[in-house]
Amino acid sequence: MNERRAGLAALFGAVLLAFIADPALAQSTADTNTEELIWGLNTWLLYLAIPITVLVEGILIYTVWKYRKNDEPQPTKENRRLEITWTVATAVILVAVGIGAYTVLAEPAVSAGATQELDSDQEPIEIQVTAQRYAWTFEYPNETVEEITGDSATVTRQSSLGESLVVPTDRPVRFNITSSDWLHAFHVPTMGLKKDAFPGQYNTLQTIVQRADRKHQLYCAEYCGSGHSQMLGTVETMSQDDFETWLANQAEE
């Protein structure tokens, strides 16, 4: 196997792996813009890593095959040009990975700060998430429901408590996450959401839900005691009209 054949084999392997990986990476419409950003970064990193992996493994296989019958191996000769080349190439790759990762991590939907806002014309819905042994409480302190009867309108300030977290689509959602006792973690993996819950402190998590009529499993991702495995919840997504109807129904209860 000469060098040209080894290079062609490595190139063919990279293309083959790309075709195999692409269907696995292809996502239908992401449930949230947070998930979309994370999967986009993962996909980009994988496409960057596949050629490197194939190249390294190709060189390894070629070396093992070429020198498989060599009973008297000689010390490697110094090749300054080769050493400079792979050092520069490694630096370029690491810089590219760092820029790509930083770009995604700087997005408010991935790593929200107290003053960061999602790019949207609509006001975010505020939801207070409180973790306690071993359950979740969800409150909608700033949401209003308008009930119209004849010519009069009544505005009711609505709070909803329970294990089911309901969120609307196509509108920014801001979770203010805290704990009433000790350390927990709010984690909805199928929506790309995760944030620690500390007692006496609020951590902010923002997203925009993109798919309605879905139910997602909510977990506590931080071991918090004997009931940790039972600290579950459900996140239900609705269209904005259905969400307003749900709020109105909560007001009537």
N, C-alpha and C positions, 0 to 999 in steps of 0.2 A: 504494500500500500504506500504510494508516494504521497508527497505533500499536497499535490493538486487533488488527488482522490480524497484525501482526508478533509480538505477544505470543502469540497463538494458534498461529502457526506455530512459534515457539520451544518452546512447551509440547508440541505434537504431535511435534516432532523429538526432544525429551527422552524422551518416552514410547516412541517408536519405537526409539531407540537402546537404551533399557533392555530392551525385548523382544528386540532383536537380541543384546545383550551377555549376557543372562541364560543362554541355553543354553551359550554358550562358557565362562561362569564356573561353571556347575553342575558340581560335582565329584562323582563317585561317592565312596564311602567313601575317605577319605584313607588313605594307607599308614601315616602316623605322625601323632601328635598335633601334632608340629612343623609338618608340612606343612599340617595343618588350620588351625592358628593363622595361619600366613603367608597362606594363601589367603583366610581370613576377612578379614584386614586388607586385602589387595589388592582383594577384592570390595567392601568398604565404601568404600574410597577411590575406586574407579571409579564407584560409584553417587553419590558426592559430586561427582566431577569432571564427570560427564556433563551435568547441568543447567547447571553453570557454563560448560562448553564450548559448549553449544547457545546459551545466552544471549549470550555474547560474540560467537560467530560470527553469530548472528541480528542483533545490533546492527550488526556490521560490514557484513553484506550489505544490511541496510536502509539504512544510511548511504550506502553506495556507490550503491545504486539510486536513492535519493531525490535525491542531489546529482550524479547522473551527467552532467547537462546544465548544471551551474552553472560558467560560465566565469570568474566573479569571486567566489571563495570569500572569506568574511569571517572575521576572527579569532574564536575561540571565546569566548563570553561567560562570565564568572565565575559559577559556581553553587555557592555555599558549602554549601548543603544537600546537593546531590548529592555533593560531595567528601567531606563528613563521612560520608554514608551508605555510600559504597563503601569508605572507610577502615575504618569500624567493621565492615562486613560481611567485609572481608578479614581483619581481626584475629580475628573470631569463627571464621572458617573455619580459619585457621592454628592457633588454640588447639584446635579440635576435632580437626584432623589430628594435632597434637602429643600430645594426650591418648590418642587411639586408637593411635598408633604406640608411645607409651611403655608403654601397657597390655600390648601384645603383646610388646614387647622385654623387659619385666620378667619375663615367664614363664620359668621354669627350662628349659622345653623349647626355647626360642628362644635365650636368652642365659644359659647356666648359669654360676653362680659356684661357688666351691669349697664353700660351705656350703649351697647351695640344693638342695632335694629336690623331686622330682616328687610330685604328690598321688596316692599309691598305698599300698595296704596291704602290698604285697610289697616285699621287699628288692631293690634294683637289682642286675643282673648287671654286674660290672665287666669291661671289655674294654680291654686296653692296645693301642693302635694305634701302631706305630712306622713312620715313613716313612724310606726310604733310597733312594739311587740304584740302580735305578729300580723299586722294588717296595714292597710293603706287608707288614708282619708283624703278626699278630693273636694275642694271648695272653689266655687266660682264667685268670688266676692264682688266683682265689678260688673257682672252681667245683669242686664235688665230684660224684663219681659213686658211687652205692651199688650194689654188686653183691651180691646175696643168693644164697647157695648153701646149701640146707638151713636150718639154724638159725644160720648164721654170716653176718656181714655185713662186707664190706670197703669202706672208704671210700678212694678214690683221688683225689689232687689232680691236676686235669687242666689241661694247657696244650695249646693247639692253634696250630700255625703254618701259614701258607700264604697264598695269594692270595684264598681264598674266606672272607669274613666271614659267619658264621652267627649270627643273632639270633632270639630267641623273641618271640612275640606276647604282648600283654596283660601285660607285665612291664616295669618300668623298665629301661632300658639306659643305662649310663654309659660313655662312651668317654673314656679318658685318652690324649690325642694328643700325640705327641712326634716328634722327628726324631733320627736318629743321625749326620747329617752337616750339612746346611744347610736352608734354608727350603723347606718344601713346604706343601700345603694339602689336607686331607681334605674331599672334596666328593661328596655323593650327591644330585644335584638332584631326582630323583623322590621322595626322602624328605624334602626340605627341610633337609638337613644340610650344614653347611660350617664348617670351623674350620682355622685355621692350625696348622702343625706346626713348632715351633721346637726347635733342638737345646738340650739341657740344661734344658728347660722343658716342663711338662705343661699343656695346655689341655683343659678339660672340656666335653663335649658330651653332653646327655641327651635321651632321647626314649622314647616308648612305641610300639612297632610295633602296628598295628591290623589288618593283613591278612597272612595266611599264604600260603605257596606262591607267593611272588613273588621275582623276581630283579631286582636293580637294579645299574646301572653305577656303579662308583666311579672317580673321576678325581682326579688331582692338579691343583688349580686355581691353582698358582703355578709359573711357569716356573722349572725347576730344572736345565736343561742339555739336552744333545743327546738324551737318552732320555725327555724329559718326555712326549711324546705316547704313549709306550708304557707309562707308569706307570699302569696300569689294574688294577682288581680287580672282584670281584663281591660284592654283599651279598645273601644268601639269607635269606628269612624263613620261619620254621617255627612250628607250634603248640608249646606248651610240652612236650607229650608227645613230639612228634617231636624236639624239641631235646634232651630228656633221652636219648632213644635215640641221637641223633647223638653226644652226649658219651660215652655208654657205648661206642659203636663206636670213638671216638677212643682211649679208654683201652685197648682191646684191641689196637690197632695198635702 
